[in-house]
Every structure is written in C-alpha cells, then in structure tokens.
C-alpha cells in the first residue's frame, strides 16, 4: 500500500534527526533518576519515581511528537520532492495518511522505549509493576497520537515555526480542561461563549492525564476501564477528523 511505503520512508528519515534522539535520551535520563531518591522514605520514593517517570515520558513525548511532525510535509515541499511523489500514482490523501502513519510510528517507538525503561525502574524499586502504570504509559501514547494528528493538520498550511507554537499552545490549553470548563459557567456572556468554544472545539488533552490518580491511589476514578476506553475512542475520532481536514486543505493547496 502507498501510505505504508510513505510511512516507512518517513520513519527512516525521522530516525536520522539528532534532535529527536536528544529528547529521547533526556527522557530516559530523567526516568533513570528515580532510584536516586531512594534516600527518602519508601512511600515518598515510590511517589517520586512514578511522578518523575510519567512526567518525563509526557514531556519528552511532547517535544518528540511536535519536532518530528512539524517537518513531515513542509520538508517535502521545500526540497521539491513532493512533485516527484505526486507525479507517481499517489493520491494526496495517501501522502497525508502516509506521513501521519510514519509520525505515528516514530511516536510509538519513542513512547515504547521510555515506557519500557520506566516500567523496569518501577519493577526494580517496587518488586512488581502495578497495572495502573501500564495504563499511564498507554494513555500518554494516545495523547501523543492526537497531538501528532493536530501537528500534521497544521503542517498542511503553516510553517514549521508557526506550527510549533500553535501545536504547543493548544496542547497547553488543552491540558487546562478544568479551567476552560469553569469558563462555560461564567456570568459574563462573552467569557461563557469563549470558554465553551475553547473547551469543546480544542482537543481535550487534559482527559489523558491521570497521573494524579496513578501516583496517589486515594484519588480514584469511578470506572477506570470505561474511562480509558472513552479516551481512546476520543483520540481516534478527533485524530480522524483532523486528518480529514488536513487532506481537504492539502488537496486544495497548490504545491
């Protein structure tokens, strides 16, 4: 299939970028710092290891996803290789889909690598890996998948620099879901309308952050399995919508 061929080439090119490896190494290094806090009491040490590990995966994954995906389409246009690709029996939607799948695969490789290191550190310090830790890494992956789709969407019409700031900004706002939700009940009509638009139109990245529950077991989600399935479905549907919009914009763009 054409998208898979484009995806494989995209993965090979992305893995050559040193900046991605720098973020990955930094993430693994931060995760490996967990046992350093062994001088704390067992409970505090456990909390630090979990919070530091999940935060490292999230932050490293954030920058790896954005830095990788902002160049996937613009670099083909800048090098003019896009003309060679589209001159072959390749549809524009196949090109966009292939680029997304390639970026998606790169994100998966990096999150999986950091996740394995994190889970090994948990096992080393605690003697076992709680199921909730797997869920934390799993949801972070789908969070980054949604971010990759958002970045690919912006890359169809924005420059890499502008794309970086837009994607990063929306990610930050999307993690403030509790704040934007509070704006929907504001007494000021303009604030209420703005809050409603922001809360329901922008991707709600905050839903994927269940670190507080995982780190502090006293804070429980009523039905974790349903919660996780809902978030996965949300990520898949929202990503599909973003990719459809990306295809429509790229199809109408002159390159």
C-alpha positions in Angstrom: 0.0 0.0 0.0 1.2 3.5 -0.9 0.6 5.1 2.6 2.6 2.3 4.2 5.5 2.8 1.8 5.5 6.6 2.6 5.2 5.8 6.3 8.3 3.5 6.2 10.3 6.2 4.4 9.1 8.8 6.9 10.2 6.7 9.8 13.7 6.2 8.3 14.1 9.9 7.8 12.8 10.8 11.3 15.1 8.4 13.0 18.1 10.3 11.4 17.2 13.5 13.2 19.6 14.1 16.1 17.2 16.4 17.9 14.7 13.5 18.4 17.4 11.3 19.9 18.4 14.2 22.2 14.8 14.4 23.6 14.6 10.6 23.9 17.9 10.4 25.8 16.9 13.2 28.1 13.6 11.5 28.8 15.3 8.2 29.6 17.9 10.0 31.8 15.1 11.7 33.8 13.4 8.3 34.3 16.6 6.8 35.4 17.0 9.4 38.1 14.1 7.9 40.1 16.2 5.5 42.2 18.4 8.4 43.2 15.6 9.4 45.5 15.9 6.1 47.4 17.1 8.0 50.5 13.5 9.2 51.0 11.0 7.0 52.9 9.7 4.1 50.8 6.4 5.8 50.2 7.9 9.1 49.2 10.4 7.3 47.0 7.7 5.4 45.2 5.7 8.6 44.6 8.7 10.4 43.2 9.7 7.6 40.9 6.1 7.3 39.5 5.6 11.1 39.1 9.0 11.7 37.6 8.8 8.8 35.2 5.4 9.7 33.9 6.3 13.4 33.6 9.5 12.6 31.7 7.6 10.4 29.2 5.0 13.1 28.8 7.5 16.0 28.3 9.9 14.1 26.1 7.0 12.6 24.1 5.5 16.1 23.6 8.7 17.6 22.1 9.5 14.4 20.1 6.0 14.4 18.6 5.9 18.1 17.7 9.5 18.3 16.4 9.1 15.2 14.3 5.7 16.0 12.8 6.1 19.7 12.0 8.6 18.9 9.3 7.0 15.9 7.7 5.0 17.8 4.9 6.9 21.1 4.7 10.3 19.5 4.1 8.9 17.6 1.1 7.6 20.9 -0.3 10.9 22.7 0.5 13.0 20.0 -1.2 10.5 19.8 -4.1 10.4 16.1 -3.7 6.7 16.5 -3.4 6.5 16.9 -7.1 8.2 13.6 -7.7 5.9 11.8 -5.3 2.7 13.3 -6.6 3.8 12.7 -10.2 3.5 9.0 -9.4 0.2 7.2 -8.9 0.0 8.7 -5.4 -3.2 10.5 -4.2 -2.8 13.4 -1.9 -4.8 11.7 0.8 -2.4 8.8 0.6 0.5 11.1 1.0 -1.0 12.8 4.1 -2.1 9.5 5.6 1.4 8.0 5.0 3.1 11.0 6.7 0.8 10.6 9.7 1.4 6.9 10.0 5.1 7.5 9.8 4.9 10.1 12.5 2.6 7.9 14.5 5.2 5.0 14.3 8.0 7.3 15.4 6.0 8.4 18.4 5.1 4.8 19.2 8.8 3.8 19.1 9.9 6.6 21.5 7.0 6.2 23.9 7.5 2.5 24.0 11.3 2.9 24.6 10.7 5.3 27.5 7.8 3.2 28.8 9.9 0.1 29.0 12.7 1.9 30.9 10.1 3.4 33.2 8.4 0.1 33.9 11.7 -1.7 34.5 12.6 1.0 37.0 9.3 0.5 38.8 9.9 -3.2 39.0 13.5 -2.7 40.2 12.3 -0.4 43.0 9.0 -1.9 44.0 9.4 -5.5 43.0 6.4 -5.5 40.7 4.7 -3.3 38.1 1.2 -2.2 39.1 -1.4 -2.4 36.3 -2.1 1.3 36.6 1.5 2.2 35.5 0.8 0.4 32.2 -2.4 2.4 31.8 -0.5 5.7 32.4 2.0 4.9 29.6 -0.8 3.7 27.4 -2.8 6.8 27.7 0.2 9.0 27.2 0.7 7.3 23.8 -2.8 8.1 22.7 -2.4 11.6 23.9 0.7 12.0 21.7 -1.1 10.3 18.8 -3.8 13.0 19.0 -1.0 15.7 19.2 0.6 14.2 16.1 -2.7 14.4 14.1 -3.0 18.1 15.2 0.5 18.9 14.1 0.1 17.2 10.8 -3.1 19.2 10.3 -1.3 22.5 10.9 1.6 21.4 8.7 -0.6 21.4 5.6 -0.8 25.2 5.7 1.6 26.6 8.3 5.3 26.9 8.5 7.2 24.7 10.9 7.9 27.6 13.4 4.3 28.7 13.4 3.2 25.1 13.6 5.4 24.5 16.7 3.9 27.4 18.6 0.3 26.6 17.6 0.6 22.9 18.5 2.4 23.6 21.7 0.0 26.3 22.7 -3.1 24.2 22.0 -1.5 21.3 24.0 -1.1 23.6 27.0 -4.6 25.0 26.7 -6.0 21.5 26.1 -4.4 20.4 29.4 -6.3 23.1 31.3 -9.7 21.4 30.7 -10.8 22.1 34.3 -10.1 25.8 33.8 -11.9 26.1 30.4 -14.8 24.1 31.7 -15.2 26.6 34.6 -15.4 29.4 32.0 -18.5 27.8 30.4 -20.5 28.7 33.5 -19.2 32.2 33.8 -21.8 35.0 34.4 -20.2 37.1 31.7 -21.8 36.1 28.4 -18.7 36.7 26.3 -16.5 34.7 28.6 -19.0 31.9 28.7 -19.2 31.7 24.9 -15.4 31.9 24.5 -14.9 29.2 27.2 -17.5 27.0 25.6 -15.8 27.2 22.2 -12.3 26.6 23.6 -13.5 23.7 25.8 -15.4 21.8 23.2 -13.6 22.6 20.0 -10.0 22.3 21.1 -8.7 18.8 21.8 -9.1 18.0 25.5 -5.6 16.7 26.3 -6.3 17.0 30.0 -8.5 13.9 29.9 -5.5 11.7 29.3 -3.6 13.0 32.3 -4.5 10.5 35.1 -1.1 10.8 36.8 -2.5 12.2 40.0 -4.8 9.1 40.3 -1.9 6.8 39.5 0.5 8.4 41.8 -1.9 8.9 44.7 -4.2 5.8 44.8 -6.5 7.6 47.3 -7.8 9.6 44.3 -9.8 7.0 42.3 -11.6 7.1 39.0 -15.1 5.5 39.4 -14.6 3.2 36.4 -11.0 3.2 35.1 -11.6 0.8 32.2 -14.6 2.8 30.9 -12.6 6.0 31.3 -9.6 4.6 29.3 -11.9 3.3 26.5 -13.6 6.6 26.3 -10.3 8.5 26.0 -9.0 6.1 23.3 -12.2 6.5 21.3 -12.0 10.3 21.7 -8.4 10.3 20.5 -9.2 8.1 17.5 -12.3 10.1 16.4 -10.6 13.5 16.9 -7.5 12.4 15.1 -9.6 11.1 12.2 -11.4 14.4 11.9 -8.1 16.3 11.9 -6.7 14.1 9.2 -9.8 14.5 7.1 -9.5 18.3 7.4 -5.7 18.0 6.6 -6.5 16.1 3.4 -9.1 18.6 2.3 -6.7 21.6 2.9 -3.7 19.8 1.3 -5.8 18.7 -1.7 -6.8 22.4 -2.4 -3.3 23.7 -1.9 -1.1 24.4 -4.8 2.4 22.8 -4.5 
